[in-house]
C-alpha cells in the first residue's frame, strides 16, 4: 500500500483513502478532507473533480 502525508502535517492521525480508479493509500493528515487532498496529489489528479470526490472512501487507519 502506498503512503502519503498532507503537506506540513506532523501529527499522528492516519487515514485510508480508497478510490476504485486509483486504488488505496494510507495517509497522515489532520482530517478526512485533507487526507483526500494528499491522496489526489499522490495520484496526480484533482481532488475537487466530482468523479474523484464522490467515489472516495476515507476511513480511520
ChimeraX attribute file (.defattr): number of C-alpha atoms within 10 A of each C-alpha:
attribute: neighborCount
match mode: 1-to-1
recipient: residues
	/A:1	7
	/A:2	10
	/A:3	14
	/A:4	18
	/A:5	22
	/A:6	19
	/A:7	12
	/A:8	7
	/A:9	12
	/A:10	11
	/A:11	11
	/A:12	8
	/A:13	15
	/A:14	19
	/A:15	23
	/A:16	20
	/A:17	24
	/A:18	18
	/A:19	19
	/A:20	10
	/A:21	11
	/A:22	16
	/A:23	12
	/A:24	18
	/A:25	21
	/A:26	22
	/A:27	27
	/A:28	24
	/A:29	24
	/A:30	17
	/A:31	15
	/A:32	19
	/A:33	13
	/A:34	19
	/A:35	26
	/A:36	28
	/A:37	22
	/A:38	23
	/A:39	30
	/A:40	21
	/A:41	16
	/A:42	15
	/A:43	14
	/A:44	10
	/A:45	13
	/A:46	15
	/A:47	20
	/A:48	12
	/A:49	10
	/A:50	9
	/A:51	12
	/A:52	17
	/A:53	16
	/A:54	11
	/A:55	12
	/A:56	19
	/A:57	14
	/A:58	20
	/A:59	13
	/A:60	12
	/A:61	11
